[in-house]
Amino acid sequence: MKSLNEDIKSGVFRQTYLLYGEEAYLKKQYKDKLTKAILPEGDTVNYAYYEGKGIQPGELIDLAETMPFFAERRLIVVENSGFFKNASPELADYIRTMPETACFLFVENEVDKRGKLYKAVKEKGRIAEMGRQDEKTLLYWIAGNVKKEERQIKESTARYLISLVGTDMENLEKEMEKLFSYTLGKSEITIQDIDDICTSQVTNQIFAMVEAVAAKQQKKALDYYYDLLALKEPPMRILYLLSRQFKLLMEVRNLAGKGFDKSQIAKTVGLHPFVVGKYMQQCRDFSETELRSILEDAADTEEMVKTGRLNDMMSVELFIVKYSV
């Protein structure tokens, strides 16, 4: 990202850019920043946007070969095309010889670094991975946003915000906007403000439910279940999320037992390092035998609901009761 900022600041641009990774917020931010920097404001004639599978490489090439209209360059933005997962030799060969009057900006979720297109973009342009940000980076980012709004927030309060609403930056931004509106006239954002106005992610409520199950706090676990039902979450989706949680706990437990550290576990199971720390604590409350038994029971419960032998709402309630006594 540092190299992207340097290009934007200097006004000297490469012919191709690739932004990829899980963090949608950062990809959108840099897509917009680069678009604004590369093209004069309001220039829609020399801008083209393509999205989704089924884009024809030949159409992109023809457009790139077309001279820009009273401008230095033509910008072609291509998003979620799948070109970097599938073979796109025609486009890869073209990028190596494309005219200086054209600029490609690719925005993708996944890429194959062994592919010809990835290698061509790396050779001719810049590639930036927009992955999930670590807790330290998120805390700095939250603090910066709060400062812009002329407010204050304690580090412990910012940590609480992350634990409640998750690590997705797009979601965090929306929750911060709610907080800024709610706290107009106040100098400091507090935990109470967060509890009053911010929306807890369903996955966080599932995590809290499992925590209550582990602590044998049956009433608390059932309260979380009833809250999710009140939010119109289907019982079978709740069971699926519970199963997913227990499966992740088993994976984290096994990896931690093999000596994997937090960052290695995060990469292996696809979780944020901040979240992995919480999972590592929670999995200590269950033995591997218990987790296997719970997962088998969840599968049996799902089958009984699908075959009409159990009511969906009651079956999940019984499942929670069974493991919280």
C-alpha positions in Angstrom: 0.0 0.0 0.0 3.0 2.3 0.6 3.9 2.1 -3.1 0.3 2.9 -4.1 0.4 6.0 -1.9 3.7 7.1 -3.5 2.2 6.8 -7.0 -0.9 8.8 -6.0 1.3 11.5 -4.3 3.8 11.8 -7.2 1.2 11.5 -10.0 3.5 9.0 -11.8 1.4 5.9 -12.5 2.1 2.3 -13.7 0.1 0.8 -16.6 -1.4 -1.9 -14.5 -2.6 -2.3 -10.9 -3.9 -5.3 -9.0 -5.7 -4.9 -5.7 -6.7 -8.2 -4.1 -7.5 -9.8 -0.8 -10.2 -10.2 1.8 -10.5 -6.6 3.1 -13.2 -5.1 0.9 -13.0 -1.7 2.6 -9.3 -1.2 1.7 -9.8 -2.4 -1.9 -12.7 0.1 -2.4 -10.7 2.9 -0.7 -7.7 2.4 -3.0 -9.8 1.7 -6.1 -11.4 5.1 -5.6 -8.2 6.9 -4.7 -6.4 5.6 -7.8 -9.4 6.4 -10.1 -9.5 9.9 -8.8 -5.8 10.4 -9.1 -5.4 8.8 -12.6 -8.3 10.6 -14.3 -9.2 14.3 -14.1 -12.4 14.8 -12.0 -15.5 14.3 -14.0 -13.8 12.5 -16.9 -16.3 9.8 -17.7 -15.4 9.5 -21.4 -12.0 7.9 -20.7 -13.3 5.7 -17.9 -14.7 2.1 -18.3 -15.9 -0.2 -15.5 -16.4 -4.0 -15.9 -17.6 -6.4 -13.1 -18.2 -10.1 -12.7 -17.4 -13.3 -14.6 -18.0 -13.5 -18.4 -15.9 -10.4 -19.3 -14.3 -10.9 -22.8 -10.6 -10.2 -22.8 -10.8 -9.2 -26.4 -13.3 -6.4 -25.5 -10.8 -5.0 -22.9 -8.0 -5.2 -25.4 -10.0 -3.3 -28.1 -10.8 -0.6 -25.6 -7.2 -0.3 -24.4 -6.1 0.1 -28.0 -8.6 3.0 -28.5 -6.9 6.4 -28.0 -8.1 8.4 -25.0 -10.3 11.5 -25.9 -8.4 14.7 -25.1 -6.7 13.1 -22.1 -3.3 11.5 -21.3 -4.7 8.0 -20.6 -7.7 5.8 -20.6 -8.6 3.9 -17.3 -10.2 0.5 -17.4 -11.3 -0.9 -14.1 -12.0 -4.6 -13.9 -13.5 -6.1 -10.7 -14.2 -9.7 -9.6 -13.5 -11.0 -13.1 -11.9 -14.3 -12.0 -9.1 -13.7 -14.6 -6.4 -14.2 -11.9 -7.8 -17.6 -10.9 -8.4 -18.9 -14.5 -5.9 -18.9 -17.4 -6.0 -15.6 -19.3 -3.0 -15.9 -21.6 -4.4 -13.4 -24.2 -4.7 -10.6 -21.6 -1.4 -11.5 -20.0 0.4 -11.3 -23.4 -1.3 -8.0 -24.2 -0.4 -6.3 -20.9 3.3 -6.8 -21.6 3.0 -4.8 -24.9 0.0 -2.4 -24.1 0.3 1.3 -25.1 1.1 3.9 -22.5 -2.2 5.6 -23.2 -4.1 2.8 -21.3 -4.2 1.8 -17.7 -5.8 -1.3 -16.2 -6.9 -1.4 -12.6 -7.9 -5.0 -11.5 -9.8 -5.6 -8.2 -10.1 -9.2 -7.2 -10.8 -11.4 -4.1 -8.5 -14.3 -5.0 -5.4 -14.7 -7.3 -3.1 -17.5 -8.5 0.4 -16.1 -8.1 1.6 -18.8 -10.5 -0.6 -17.6 -13.3 0.6 -15.7 -16.4 -1.6 -12.7 -15.8 -0.4 -12.2 -12.2 3.2 -12.4 -13.4 2.5 -10.0 -16.3 0.9 -7.4 -13.9 3.8 -7.8 -11.4 6.3 -7.2 -14.3 4.5 -4.1 -15.7 2.7 -2.6 -12.7 2.0 -2.8 -9.0 0.3 -5.5 -6.9 -1.1 -4.8 -3.5 -2.6 -7.4 -1.1 -5.5 -6.0 1.0 -5.7 -8.6 3.7 -7.4 -8.5 7.1 -5.6 -5.9 9.3 -4.1 -6.9 12.6 -5.5 -5.5 15.9 -2.8 -2.9 16.3 -3.5 -1.4 12.8 -7.3 -1.4 13.5 -6.8 0.4 16.8 -4.7 3.1 15.1 -7.3 3.4 12.4 -10.1 3.8 14.9 -8.2 6.3 16.9 -7.5 8.3 13.7 -11.2 8.3 12.7 -12.2 9.4 16.2 -9.6 12.2 16.2 -11.0 13.6 12.9 -14.3 13.9 14.6 -12.7 15.7 17.5 -13.6 13.0 20.0 -11.5 10.8 22.3 -11.6 7.1 22.8 -9.6 4.9 25.3 -7.6 2.0 23.8 -9.6 -0.4 26.0 -12.9 1.0 24.6 -11.6 0.7 21.0 -10.7 -2.9 21.7 -14.2 -3.5 23.1 -15.7 -2.0 19.8 -13.7 -4.5 17.8 -14.7 -7.4 20.0 -18.4 -6.5 19.6 -18.7 -5.6 15.9 -15.9 -7.6 14.4 -12.7 -6.9 12.4 -14.3 -6.1 9.0 -13.3 -2.5 8.3 -16.4 -1.7 6.3 -18.6 -2.8 9.1 -16.5 -1.0 11.7 -16.8 2.2 9.6 -20.6 2.0 9.6 -20.7 1.4 13.4 -18.3 4.3 13.9 -20.6 6.6 11.9 -23.5 5.6 14.1 -21.3 6.3 17.2 -20.3 9.7 16.0 -23.9 10.7 15.4 -25.1 9.3 18.7 -22.3 11.1 20.7 -22.7 14.5 19.2 -21.8 17.1 21.9 -19.7 14.6 23.9 -16.0 14.7 24.0 -15.3 10.9 24.8 -16.8 7.8 23.3 -17.5 5.2 26.1 -18.3 1.5 26.3 -21.9 2.5 27.3 -22.2 4.5 24.0 -21.1 1.4 22.1 -23.6 -0.9 24.0 -26.3 1.7 23.3 -26.0 2.1 19.6 -23.7 -0.5 18.0 -24.9 -3.8 16.5 -23.2 -7.0 17.7 -22.4 -9.4 14.9 -24.4 -12.6 14.9 -21.1 -14.5 15.0 -20.1 -12.7 18.2 -23.4 -13.6 19.8 -22.8 -17.3 18.8 -19.3 -17.0 20.4 -20.9 -15.7 23.6 -23.5 -18.5 23.5 -20.8 -21.1 23.3 -18.9 -19.4 26.1 -22.1 -19.6 28.3 -22.5 -23.3 27.3 -18.8 -24.0 28.4 -19.5 -22.2 31.7 -22.7 -24.2 32.2 -24.7 -21.0 32.3 -27.8 -22.5 30.8 -30.1 -19.5 31.2 -27.5 -17.1 29.7 -27.0 -19.5 26.7 -30.8 -19.7 26.1 -31.2 -15.9 26.4 -28.7 -15.5 23.5 -30.7 -18.1 21.6 -34.0 -16.3 22.2 -32.4 -13.0 21.2 -31.2 -14.4 17.9 -34.7 -15.8 17.3 -36.1 -12.3 18.0 -33.7 -11.0 15.4 -35.4 -13.4 12.9 -32.4 -15.7 12.7 -33.7 -19.2 11.5 -33.1 -21.9 14.1 -31.2 -24.1 11.6 -28.9 -21.2 10.7 -28.2 -20.8 14.4 -27.4 -24.5 14.6 -25.2 -24.2 11.6 -23.3 -21.3 13.2 -23.0 -23.2 16.5 -21.6 -26.2 14.6 -19.2 -24.0 12.7 -18.0 -22.5 16.0 -17.4 -25.9 17.6 -15.6 -27.1 14.5 -13.3 -24.0 14.5 -12.6 -24.6 18.2 -11.6 -28.2 17.4 -9.3 -27.0 14.6 -7.7 -24.3 16.8 -7.3 -26.8 19.6 -5.5 -29.3 17.4 -3.2 -26.7 15.8 -2.3 -25.2 19.2 -1.5 -28.7 20.4 0.9 -29.1 17.5 2.7 -25.9 18.6 1.3 -23.5 16.0 1.3 -19.8 17.1 -1.6 -17.4 16.8 -0.6 -16.1 13.3 0.0 -19.6 11.9 -3.4 -20.7 13.2 -5.1 -17.6 11.8 -3.6 -18.3 8.3 -4.5 -22.0 8.4 -8.1 -21.7 9.5 -8.8 -18.4 7.8 -9.5 -16.3 11.0 -8.3 -12.9 12.1 -5.4 -13.2 14.5 -7.4 -11.1 17.1 -10.2 -13.6 16.9 -7.8 -16.6 17.1 -6.7 -15.4 20.5 -10.3 -15.6 21.8 -10.7 -19.0 20.2 -7.5 -20.3 21.9 -8.9 -19.3 25.2 -12.3 -20.8 24.6 -11.1 -24.1 23.3 -9.5 -24.8 26.6 -12.9 -25.4 28.1 -13.6 -28.4 25.9 -11.8 -31.7 25.4 -11.3 -33.1 21.9 -13.7 -35.9 22.8 -16.4 -33.4 23.9 -16.0 -31.3 20.7 -16.4 -34.5 18.5 -19.5 -35.5 20.4 -21.0 -32.1 20.1 -20.4 -32.0 16.3 -21.9 -35.5 15.8 -24.9 -34.5 17.9 -25.4 -31.3 15.8 -25.4 -33.4 12.6 -27.9 -35.8 14.1 -30.1 -32.9 15.2 -30.0 -31.4 11.7 -31.0 -34.8 10.2 -33.9 -35.2 12.6 -35.3 -31.7 11.7 -34.9 -32.4 7.9 -36.7 -35.7 8.2 -39.5 -34.1 10.2 -38.9 -36.0 13.5 -38.1 -32.8 15.4 -39.3 -29.2 15.4 -36.5 -26.9 14.4 -36.9 -24.3 17.2 -37.3 -27.0 19.9 -34.4 -29.1 18.6 -31.8 -26.3 18.8 -33.1 -25.4 22.3 -32.7 -29.0 23.4 -29.2 -29.0 21.9 -28.2 -25.9 23.9 -29.8 -27.3 27.1 -28.0 -30.7 26.8 -24.5 -29.1 26.7 -25.0 -26.3 29.3 -26.0 -28.5 32.3 
